[in-house]
Amino acid sequence: MPARRRGVAVTRMRHALGRILAVLARSIAIFVPVFLVATFVTFALRSLSGLSPARIQLGEEATPEAVQRIEAQWGLDKPFLTQYWDWFTGVLHGELGVSWVNGADISTLIGLGLGVSLSVATFALVIGILAGFVLGTVAALRRTTVIDRAITGLVTVISVMPPFVVGIVLVAVFAVGLDLFPSAGYIPAQQGIGPWLAHITLPALALSCDVVADVARQLRTALVSAYSENYVTGAVVRGLSPRRIFFGHILRNGLGPTLATLGLKFPSLVGASVVTEWIFGLQGFGRFANDSAQAGDVPAVQGVLVVSIVLVVAFNLIVNLVLARVTPASQRGV
């Protein structure tokens, strides 16, 4: 019997590994052409925008000779495909070019801002998942009751509240009024976990509202739908306990839509936090993207877009792998 059990365990492990590898192969097969097309379109921005480093450095009154000289220094006098290939090979090596505005390395600039935004976005995602999971689960377990209606109303209110409004309220109450958190600034985690958490808590709370609402709504809908499935009825007939039915059947099948929703949430939290970063005085990824676009710094904007593409694809890959491992529906290819 022990040998048979080990054989069954090995077989299950092989099946699970096969599913994960299949998902990984499909994701890579999708990622490669998407990345190639996206980077090509991204690089074409300079030609489409008509912007030039000479115009930024010399102004609109620059002579054609001066413009030609500056563009030659930046390699913009080469054929378009040659420029793209030079830039693309640099991207593959983690080199995103040099800023037209200040000559700084774009990879370094993005790395500084991305660390701030990733900290806030990750904390916001954790808050959103935990709070949304609790609200969605309680609403599903108490469906059609006063508690369900109250949670649904709360989630609806949260979903329509703009992050910058929530941020202003949080600063006024918890930073200025109660003096519990700093109102602005950022301290890296290397300088202390406590100060780091204190500085990212309020912006993370402001950004988490949308995640809380989406997770709670998606999870409640999926769980309520799962309760009406035949496998739940069969589990009840077999005499399984409500707890085992919920965690072993309902929750596993209901997690799919919620996890799929999270696939786009994290990258959007990183990139769509410009106003929130302004409110809390954070020099993050979103603010860097906004400043670069306003300054006409095309290489910086291109670098921001490349990093955004990688974030979207990477996080969706992680979500797909989790789906393949956790939810039975996705394991069957549904």
Helices and strands as residue ranges (DSSP letters): H 2-43, H 45-49, H 53-58, H 64-73, H 80-92, H 106-141, H 146-159, H 163-170, I 171-177, G 189-191, H 193-227, H 230-237, H 242-245, I 246-250, H 251-271, H 274-279, H 285-295, H 298-326, H 328-331
